[in-house]
Amino acid sequence: MTSQAAANLLHAKEWSKVDPNPETSSFVQNLIEQGEAGGSNADAHRQLQTLFPVAPNSDTNNYQPQLHPRIGFGTAGLRAKMEPGPLGMNDLTVIQTAQGLASYILQCNKNDDDDDITNNNKKRPLKAVVGYDHRSRSKFKLSSKQFAMYTKLVFEHAGIECTLLNGYVATPILAYAVTNIHAAVGIMVTASHNPKEDDGYKVYWNDGCQIRPPVDGAIANSIIEKGNLVPWIEYGKELRNLESNGSSSDNGECYGLSDVIQTKSIEDAYFESIQSSGLVSRVDGTATNITTSSAPKIAYTAMHGVGYPYAKRSFETFHLPPFLAVPSQQHPDPNFPTVPFPNPEEKGALDEAMAFATKNECDIVLANDPDADRLGVAELVKETGTWTAFTGDQIGTLLGHWLWETVGKHSDRPVAMCASTVSSKMLLAMGQAEGFRFEETLTGFKWIGSRALSLQEEGYHILLGYEEAIGFSCGGIIPDKDGISAIGIVATMAASVYSRGETLVSHLQHLHDKYGEFVCNNGYYRCNDPAIVKRIIEQMRNGGRYYENVGGYDVESIRDLGIGYDSTTKDKKAMLPSSASSPMITFRFDNGCVAQFRASGTEPKFKYYIEMRGRLGEKKADVEKRLTKMSGVILEELLCPAENGLILPSNL
């Protein structure tokens, strides 16, 4: 046996000793026995190497699990396939994460200088709140529900009061719950729109926003402390005792661990906050009922997720006629039988809903992703019988204009809206024309939400934060993407638009006629070698002498968030946070084109976002032609795809 194989075996043995899940522990034990058996069992060794990777030159006489690769605590928390081992989402990795998180919160609360981190000020008991969705993997008896119950047990053992929300909940409800009950932290167990094998562990801080630096790094360090990698108590035994002694029907969905009454109270408060926010209004600013005669007929899909009851209640809150739910996708199903990639953005993801809508003569399809924090929108073009699926930027533009007209113009405070830097600049143009403040942020809702909170503290009325990946936060209900409130707003807007004899498509075109055409070409290249990404970034920097011309197109300015450079500022320092590990370079051209480049933080992709702003009165088709030509030139000049071995998705 090689030293590598011996190290993999040792890692698996030590893991299996403390794994509270009989199914995953047994699975690993079986691999260990095969790996130790005489002869060569290549498959077992391959699986052990995949599930239990080890650090180079591992010393089998001095086992140190914190040195070996493990599931990354990255964008707002964890996300991975449900499977055994330190790289997967399973009972042990969740317990380790919960112990590290609880330890960090206790440490923050202990330090006098850090009272504000947990928003506790030692005036209230420390609290946590946990929610979960319907994801599960029966092969290993792993599920979001089980991960949530273990999290509750960990926090209570640590002396932190923990509310476990009862039943499947949407992510926006968990985010709202954090501030509603004055919790120090919130955890939502969900993989959102990932494939069915995956699950995740999304962490919110005391302000209801996703965790961000330096808190995320400090939590990650706390998780891998040796005392947090071994379960503090026999959680598996404790949970099995609860299961054998408790009935879900009598004590909620989690054997007495969840709080039925507080869950209902939080959900009621969430919808009451929408009702009192001013969002439930018409163009004249007055609340009203939408009549069936003026409203378009809407089909809704939850995409096998948890969104249906929340979407239904959102429609009721906005006084809208009921929608027709796509029956095959209405209820939570962890197998996602009709849509393997349950993301409304994915090509083909809305096909089932569109077919149902066409059969039932619906005008519009509204779609939540499985945890209901995103919203997809499509509309039937009756002249052609085809469907138009709106991009996140188009939905953001429609929402921004609607919220300005219905709420912003009547606000007694200055209005602000935010969008990620890779989103369209049309909202910026709208703000310049109408007089509201627009700010761009780094990609990700942790940055959009945190900036919105800062602007709110400065006295601004925050009406919209959005990202091009169909995430929208409307009216400051929560500082995170929220497909529940957004669905009611979009349906209300559609009813208003249809009452004037327009459609969403025609209304969007009117906005372009007013503010200009903004045409996007967003995409990515597959790149499996991080060294190539680094080389491309360095080529763009040109040794610090940034290009003044790319392929015949003059460059107006450059921003490099990898080193914090911006040619437009007096001190040449970027206003947005910079990160050497997550560089993003933006080229702004004299002709109104903006091209942005970055590597994905979670996938082997090098992404580009190119947008062309049309000249006054220029037709969309002409802008598209200019963008197509220019995109080809600058992608070739700046990325050198063939030379760098970049692969287009169509060639995979």
C-alpha positions in Angstrom: 0.0 0.0 0.0 1.3 3.4 -0.9 1.8 6.1 1.7 -0.9 8.1 -0.1 -3.4 5.2 0.2 -2.4 4.7 3.9 -3.1 8.4 4.6 -6.5 8.2 2.9 -7.4 5.1 4.9 -6.3 6.8 8.2 -8.4 9.9 7.4 -11.4 7.7 6.6 -11.1 5.7 9.8 -10.8 8.7 12.0 -13.8 10.3 10.2 -15.9 7.2 10.6 -15.2 7.0 14.3 -17.0 10.3 15.0 -19.6 10.3 12.2 -23.1 10.2 14.0 -24.9 9.0 10.8 -25.1 5.1 10.7 -25.6 5.1 6.9 -22.6 7.2 6.0 -20.4 5.7 8.7 -21.3 2.2 7.4 -20.6 3.2 3.8 -17.1 4.5 4.8 -16.4 1.4 6.9 -17.2 -0.8 3.9 -14.7 1.2 1.8 -12.1 0.9 4.5 -12.5 -2.9 4.7 -12.2 -3.2 0.9 -9.1 -0.9 1.0 -7.5 -3.0 3.7 -8.3 -6.4 2.1 -5.6 -8.3 0.4 -5.2 -7.6 -3.3 -5.9 -4.5 -5.2 -9.4 -2.9 -5.0 -8.9 0.0 -7.4 -12.5 1.3 -7.0 -12.4 1.4 -3.2 -9.1 3.2 -3.3 -10.4 5.7 -5.8 -13.4 6.5 -3.7 -11.3 6.8 -0.6 -9.0 9.2 -2.3 -11.9 11.2 -3.6 -13.9 11.3 -0.4 -11.0 11.7 2.0 -8.2 13.6 0.3 -5.1 14.4 2.4 -2.6 17.1 2.5 0.8 16.5 0.8 3.3 14.4 2.8 0.7 13.6 5.4 2.2 12.0 8.6 0.1 8.9 9.4 1.7 8.9 12.9 0.4 12.4 13.7 -3.2 12.7 12.5 -4.2 16.4 12.1 -7.6 16.6 10.3 -7.6 20.4 10.2 -4.7 20.2 7.7 -6.6 18.1 5.1 -8.9 19.5 2.4 -12.5 20.0 3.5 -15.7 21.6 2.3 -15.0 25.3 1.9 -16.8 27.8 4.0 -17.2 30.3 1.1 -20.0 32.4 -0.3 -22.3 32.8 2.8 -21.5 29.3 4.1 -21.3 25.8 2.7 -22.6 24.1 -0.5 -21.7 20.7 -1.8 -23.0 17.2 -2.7 -24.7 15.3 0.1 -22.2 12.5 0.7 -19.7 11.2 3.3 -16.4 12.8 4.0 -15.0 16.2 4.8 -15.8 17.6 1.3 -19.5 16.7 1.4 -22.6 18.0 3.1 -23.3 15.4 5.8 -24.2 15.2 9.5 -20.6 15.5 10.7 -19.6 18.5 8.5 -22.7 20.3 9.6 -22.1 19.5 13.3 -18.5 20.7 12.9 -19.7 23.9 11.2 -22.3 24.6 13.8 -19.8 24.1 16.6 -17.4 26.4 15.0 -20.1 29.0 14.4 -21.4 28.7 17.9 -17.9 29.1 19.4 -17.3 32.2 17.3 -20.5 33.8 18.5 -19.7 33.1 22.1 -16.3 34.6 21.7 -17.7 37.7 20.0 -20.2 38.1 22.9 -17.4 37.7 25.4 -15.2 40.4 23.9 -16.3 43.8 25.2 -15.1 45.5 21.9 -17.2 43.3 19.8 -20.7 43.6 21.4 -22.1 45.1 18.3 -21.1 42.1 16.2 -23.9 40.0 17.6 -26.2 42.9 18.2 -26.6 41.7 21.7 -25.0 44.3 23.9 -25.5 41.8 26.7 -29.1 43.1 27.1 -30.7 40.0 25.6 -29.9 36.3 25.7 -27.9 35.2 22.6 -30.2 33.7 20.0 -29.9 31.8 16.7 -32.6 30.9 14.2 -32.5 28.0 11.8 -34.7 27.1 8.8 -34.6 24.3 6.3 -35.9 23.2 2.9 -36.9 19.8 1.5 -33.6 18.5 0.1 -32.7 15.0 1.0 -30.6 12.1 -0.3 -32.2 8.8 0.8 -29.1 6.7 -0.1 -27.2 8.2 2.9 -30.3 9.3 5.0 -29.1 12.9 4.7 -31.5 15.9 4.6 -31.8 19.6 5.2 -34.2 18.8 8.0 -31.7 16.6 9.8 -28.9 19.2 9.3 -31.2 21.8 10.9 -32.0 19.6 13.8 -28.4 18.9 14.5 -27.7 22.6 14.3 -30.3 23.3 16.9 -28.8 20.7 19.2 -25.3 22.1 18.8 -26.4 25.7 19.6 -28.5 24.7 22.7 -25.6 22.6 24.0 -23.4 25.7 23.6 -25.9 27.7 25.7 -27.3 29.7 22.8 -31.1 29.9 22.5 -32.1 28.5 19.2 -35.4 28.8 17.3 -35.9 26.0 14.7 -38.6 27.1 12.2 -41.2 24.5 11.8 -41.6 22.8 8.4 -40.1 23.8 5.1 -39.5 27.5 4.8 -38.4 29.9 2.1 -35.0 31.5 2.5 -36.5 35.1 2.7 -38.5 34.0 5.8 -35.3 32.9 7.5 -33.5 36.1 6.6 -36.4 38.1 7.9 -36.6 36.1 11.1 -33.0 37.1 12.1 -33.9 40.7 12.8 -37.5 40.0 13.7 -36.5 37.9 16.8 -33.2 39.8 17.4 -31.0 36.8 16.6 -27.2 37.0 16.5 -27.1 34.6 13.6 -29.4 32.8 11.2 -28.8 29.6 9.3 -30.8 28.4 6.2 -30.2 24.9 5.2 -30.7 24.9 1.4 -28.9 24.4 -1.9 -31.2 26.9 -3.6 -31.3 26.1 -7.3 -28.4 23.5 -7.3 -28.8 20.0 -8.7 -30.8 17.5 -6.5 -27.7 15.8 -5.0 -26.5 19.1 -3.4 -27.3 20.8 -0.1 -26.0 24.0 1.5 -25.7 25.9 4.8 -26.3 29.6 4.3 -25.3 31.9 7.2 -26.9 35.3 7.9 -25.5 37.7 10.5 -27.4 39.8 13.0 -28.5 42.4 10.4 -30.3 39.8 8.3 -27.7 40.0 5.6 -25.4 37.2 4.4 -22.1 37.1 6.3 -19.1 38.9 4.7 -15.5 39.7 5.5 -14.1 39.6 8.1 -16.8 37.6 9.8 -16.8 34.8 7.2 -13.0 34.2 7.5 -13.2 34.2 11.3 -16.0 31.6 11.3 -14.0 29.5 8.8 -11.0 29.5 11.2 -13.2 28.7 14.2 -14.7 25.6 12.4 -11.3 24.0 11.9 -10.1 24.5 15.5 -9.4 21.0 16.8 -12.0 21.2 19.5 -14.7 21.9 17.0 -13.9 19.1 14.6 -15.0 16.4 17.1 -18.6 16.4 18.2 -19.0 17.8 21.7 -21.6 15.2 22.6 -23.3 12.2 21.0 -25.7 14.2 18.9 -26.7 11.2 16.9 -27.8 9.3 20.0 -29.7 12.4 21.2 -31.5 12.9 17.9 -32.5 9.2 17.7 -33.9 9.4 21.2 -36.0 12.3 20.2 -37.2 10.5 17.1 -38.2 7.4 19.1 -40.0 9.4 21.8 -41.6 12.1 19.8 -44.3 12.3 17.1 -44.0 14.9 14.4 -47.7 15.4 14.1 -48.0 16.2 17.8 -44.8 18.2 18.3 -44.2 19.9 15.0 -42.1 18.6 12.2 -38.9 18.0 14.2 -39.8 15.8 17.2 -40.4 18.8 19.5 -37.3 20.7 18.4 -39.2 23.2 16.1 -41.4 26.0 17.2 -44.7 26.0 15.5 -46.1 29.1 17.2 -43.1 31.3 16.6 -42.8 30.2 13.0 -46.3 31.4 12.3 -45.6 34.6 14.2 -42.5 35.3 12.0 -44.3 34.5 8.8 -47.3 36.7 9.8 -44.9 39.6 10.6 -43.1 39.2 7.3 -46.3 39.6 5.3 -47.4 42.4 7.5 -44.2 44.2 6.8 -44.9 44.0 3.1 -48.5 45.3 3.7 -47.2 48.3 5.6 -44.2 49.0 3.3 -46.0 51.1 0.7 -45.2 48.4 -1.9 -48.9 47.4 -2.2 -49.9 50.3 -4.4 -50.8 51.5 -7.9 -49.2 54.2 -10.0 -51.2 56.8 -8.2 -49.8 55.6 -4.9 -53.0 54.4 -3.4 -53.7 50.8 -2.3 -56.3 49.1 -4.4 -57.7 45.7 -5.4 -56.7 44.5 -8.9 -59.8 43.3 -10.8 -59.8 40.1 -12.8 -60.8 42.0 -15.9 -57.6 44.1 -15.9 -55.1 41.5 -14.6 -53.2 39.1 -16.9 -53.7 35.4 -16.4 -50.7 34.1 -14.5 -49.2 30.6 -14.2 -46.9 30.0 -11.3 -44.3 27.3 -10.7 -42.4 26.5 -7.5 -40.0 24.2 -9.5 -40.5 21.4 -7.0 -39.5 23.7 -4.2 -41.1 25.4 -1.1 -42.4 28.5 -2.7 -46.1 27.7 -3.5 -47.7 28.6 -0.1 -45.6 31.8 0.1 -46.4 32.9 -3.5 -50.1 32.2 -2.8 -50.0 34.4 0.3 -48.0 37.1 -1.5 -50.8 37.3 -4.1 -53.3 37.6 -1.3 -51.3 40.4 0.4 -51.2 42.3 -2.9 -54.9 41.8 -3.4 -54.3 40.0 -6.7 -56.5 37.4 -8.3 -55.2 33.8 -7.8 -52.7 32.3 -10.1 -52.8 28.9 -11.7 -50.1 26.6 -10.1 -48.2 24.2 -12.4 -49.4 21.0 -10.7 -46.4 18.8 -11.7 -44.0 21.3 -10.0 -46.3 22.7 -7.2 -45.1 20.6 -4.2 -41.7 20.1 -2.7 -39.9 17.1 -4.3 -36.2 16.5 -3.5 -35.9 14.5 -6.7 -36.9 17.4 -9.0 -38.3 15.0 -11.5 -39.3 17.4 -14.3 -36.3 19.8 -14.1 -32.7 18.6 -13.3 -31.4 22.1 -12.9 -34.2 23.9 -11.0 -33.0 27.4 -11.8 -35.5 29.6 -13.8 -32.5 31.1 -15.7 -31.4 27.7 -17.1 -32.3 27.0 -20.7 -35.4 24.7 -20.7 -36.1 25.1 -17.0 -39.4 26.9 -17.7 -40.5 24.6 -20.5 -43.0 22.7 -18.3 -44.5 25.8 -16.9 -44.8 27.4 -20.4 -46.5 24.4 -21.8 -49.0 24.4 -18.9 -49.5 28.2 -19.3 -50.1 27.8 -23.0 -52.7 25.0 -22.5 -54.5 27.1 -19.9 -54.3 30.4 -21.9 -52.1 32.2 -19.4 -50.3 35.4 -20.3 -47.4 35.3 -17.9 -45.3 32.7 -16.1 -43.8 33.5 -12.7 -41.2 31.1 -11.3 -39.5 30.9 -8.0 -36.4 28.8 -7.6 -36.7 26.0 -5.0 -36.0 28.1 -1.9 -38.0 31.0 -3.3 -35.3 33.7 -3.1 -35.2 34.2 -6.9 -37.8 35.1 -9.4 -38.1 34.3 -13.1 -40.6 36.0 -15.4 -41.8 35.0 -18.9 -44.5 36.4 -21.1 -46.4 35.0 -24.1 -46.1 37.0 -27.3 -49.6 36.4 -28.7 -48.7 37.5 -32.2 -46.2 34.7 -32.6 -47.3 32.2 -30.0 -43.8 32.2 -28.5 -42.6 33.0 -25.0 -40.2 35.7 -24.0 -38.1 34.9 -20.9 -36.9 38.1 -19.3 -33.3 38.4 -18.1 -32.5 39.5 -14.6 -31.4 42.9 -15.9 -34.8 43.3 -17.7 -36.8 42.4 -14.6 -34.6 44.7 -12.5 -35.2 47.6 -15.0 -39.0 47.0 -14.9 -39.0 46.8 -11.1 -36.8 49.8 -10.7 -39.1 52.0 -12.8 -42.3 50.6 -11.1 -40.9 51.2 -7.6 -39.8 54.7 -8.5 -43.2 55.6 -10.0 -45.3 54.0 -7.2 -43.2 54.7 -4.2 -40.1 56.7 -4.9 -41.8 59.8 -6.3 -43.9 60.1 -3.1 -41.1 59.3 -0.6 -40.3 61.9 2.1 -36.7 60.6 2.0 -34.1 60.5 -0.7 -34.3 57.3 -2.7 -31.5 54.9 -3.5 -31.2 51.7 -5.5 -28.3 49.3 -5.8 -27.2 46.6 -8.3 -24.1 44.5 -8.7 -21.4 45.8 -10.9 -21.9 43.1 -13.5 -25.6 44.1 -13.8 -26.9 46.4 -16.5 -26.2 50.1 -16.3 -29.7 51.0 -17.3 -30.8 51.5 -13.7 -28.0 54.1 -13.4 -29.3 55.9 -16.5 -32.8 55.9 -15.0 -31.5 57.3 -11.7 -29.6 60.1 -13.5 -32.7 61.0 -15.4 -35.2 60.7 -12.5 -33.1 62.0 -9.7 -32.6 59.0 -7.4 -29.2 57.7 -6.2 -27.8 54.6 -7.8 -24.8 52.6 -6.5 -23.1 49.5 -7.8 -21.6 46.9 -5.6 -19.4 43.8 -5.9 -21.2 40.7 -7.2 -23.2 38.8 -4.6 -26.1 39.8 -2.4 -23.9 40.0 0.7 -22.5 43.2 -0.9 -25.8 44.5 -2.3 -27.6 43.9 1.0 -24.8 45.4 3.2 -24.6 48.5 1.0 -28.3 48.9 1.1 -28.2 48.8 4.9 -25.4 51.4 5.0 -27.5 53.7 2.7 -30.5 53.2 4.9 -28.4 54.3 7.9 -27.5 57.5 5.9 -31.2 58.3 5.6 -32.0 56.8 2.2 -35.2 55.0 1.3 -33.9 51.8 -0.3 -36.4 50.7 -3.0 -34.4 48.1 -4.9 -31.3 46.0 -4.8 -30.8 43.5 -7.6 -28.3 41.2 -9.4 -28.5 40.0 -13.0 -28.9 36.4 -11.7 -32.7 37.1 -11.1 -32.2 38.2 -7.5 -34.3 41.1 -6.2 -34.8 42.9 -2.9 -37.7 45.3 -3.0 -38.6 48.0 -0.5 -36.1 47.1 2.2 -38.2 44.2 3.6 -34.9 42.2 3.9 -31.4 42.9 2.8 -31.3 39.8 0.7 -32.9 38.5 -2.5 -36.5 37.9 -2.0 -38.7 36.1 -4.6 -41.8 36.2 -2.4 -42.3 40.0 -2.2 -41.0 40.4 -5.7 -43.6 38.0 -7.1 -46.4 40.2 -5.8 -44.8 43.4 -7.0 -44.2 42.0 -10.5 -47.8 40.7 -10.7 -49.2 44.0 -9.6 -47.0 45.9 -12.1 -48.2 43.5 -14.9 -51.9 44.1 -13.9 -51.3 47.9 -14.2 -49.4 47.5 -17.5 -52.1 45.3 -19.0 -54.9 47.6 -17.9 -53.4 50.2 -20.2 -53.5 47.8 -23.1 -49.7 47.1 -23.0 -47.6 44.0 -22.3 -44.5 43.7 -20.2 -42.5 43.4 -23.5 -44.0 46.6 -24.9 -43.6 48.4 -21.6 -40.0 47.5 -21.4 -39.4 48.8 -24.9 -41.0 52.1 -23.9 -38.5 52.3 -21.1 -35.7 51.8 -23.6 -37.2 54.5 -25.8 -37.0 56.8 -22.8 -33.6 55.9 -21.2 -31.8 54.3 -24.1 -31.0 50.8 -25.4 -28.8 48.7 -23.2 -27.8 45.4 -24.8 -25.8 42.7 -23.0 -23.6 39.8 -24.1 -22.8 37.8 -20.9 -21.1 34.4 -21.0 -18.2 32.4 -19.9 -15.3 30.2 -21.0 -14.5 26.9 -19.3 -11.1 27.1 -17.7 -9.9 24.2 -15.5 -6.5 25.7 -14.6 -6.3 28.6 -12.1 -2.8 29.4 -13.4 -4.3 30.3 -16.8 -6.9 32.6 -15.2 -4.0 34.4 -13.4 -2.1 34.7 -16.7 -5.1 36.2 -18.4 -5.5 38.8 -15.7 -1.9 39.7 -15.8 -2.1 40.0 -19.6 -5.0 42.5 -19.2 -2.9 44.5 -16.8 -0.1 44.8 -19.3 2.6 45.2 -16.7 0.7 48.1 -15.0 0.4 50.0 -18.3 -3.2 49.3 -18.9 -4.3 49.4 -22.6 -5.6 52.6 -24.0 -7.0 50.9 -27.0 -8.3 47.3 -27.5 -8.8 46.1 -31.1 -9.3 49.6 -32.4 -11.7 50.6 -29.7 -10.5 53.5 -27.4 -10.6 52.8 -23.7 -12.1 55.6 -21.5 -11.2 54.1 -18.1 -10.1 50.9 -16.3 -10.9 49.5 -12.9 -9.0 46.6 -11.5 -10.5 45.3 -8.2 -7.7 42.7 -7.9 -5.3 45.5 -6.8 -7.8 48.3 -6.0 -7.0 50.5 -9.0 -9.5 52.8 -10.7 -8.3 55.3 -13.3 -11.3 57.6 -12.8 -10.6 58.6 -9.2 -8.2 61.3 -8.1 -6.0 58.9 -6.1 -6.5 56.1 -8.6 -7.9 53.9 -5.8 -11.1 51.9 -6.4 -14.2 52.8 -4.4 -15.4 49.1 -4.2 -13.6 46.6 -2.1 -10.7 44.8 -3.7 -9.5 41.2 -3.5 -6.3 39.7 -4.9 -7.9 36.3 -4.7 -11.1 37.3 -6.6 -9.9 39.9 -9.2 -12.3 41.7 -11.5 -11.2 44.0 -14.3 -13.6 46.5 -15.9 -12.9 48.2 -19.3 -15.1 51.3 -20.1 -14.9 52.3 -23.7 -15.4 55.7 -25.3 -18.4 54.3 -27.4 -20.4 53.5 -24.3 -19.4 49.8 -24.0 -18.5 48.3 -20.6 -16.7 45.0 -20.5 -16.0 43.2 -17.2 -14.1 40.0 -16.6 -13.8 37.7 -13.5 -13.2 34.1 -12.5 -16.1 32.3 -10.9 -15.6 31.6 -7.2 -17.4 28.3 -7.3 -16.9 26.8 -10.8 -14.1 26.4 -13.3 -15.4 29.4 -15.4 -13.9 32.6 -16.6 -16.9 35.0 -16.9 -17.4 38.0 -19.1 -20.1 40.7 -19.0 -20.2 43.1 -21.9 -22.9 45.8 -22.3 -23.3 48.4 -25.0 -25.3 51.5 -24.4 -27.0 52.7 -27.6 -26.8 56.3 -28.9 -29.8 58.5 -28.5 -32.5 57.3 -30.9 -30.5 54.3 -32.0 -32.5 51.1 -32.7 -31.9 48.0 -30.6 -31.0 45.9 -33.7 -28.3 48.4 -34.6 -26.9 48.4 -31.0 -26.9 44.5 -31.1 -24.9 44.5 -34.3 -22.3 46.9 -32.8 -22.1 44.8 -29.6 -21.7 41.5 -31.5 -18.9 42.9 -33.6 -17.1 44.5 -30.7 -17.5 41.6 -28.3 -15.8 39.3 -30.7 -12.9 41.7 -31.1 -12.3 42.4 -27.4 -12.7 38.8 -26.3 -10.1 37.7 -28.8 -7.7 40.6 -28.0 -8.0 40.4 -24.2 -8.6 36.7 -23.5 -6.7 35.0 -26.4 -9.1 32.0 -26.0 -7.2 29.6 -28.4 -3.8 30.5 -27.0 -5.0 30.0 -23.4 -7.0 26.9 -24.0 -10.4 28.4 -23.1 -13.4 26.4 -24.0 -16.8 27.8 -25.0 -19.8 26.0 -23.4 -21.1 25.1 -26.9 -17.9 23.1 -27.5 -18.0 21.0 -24.3 
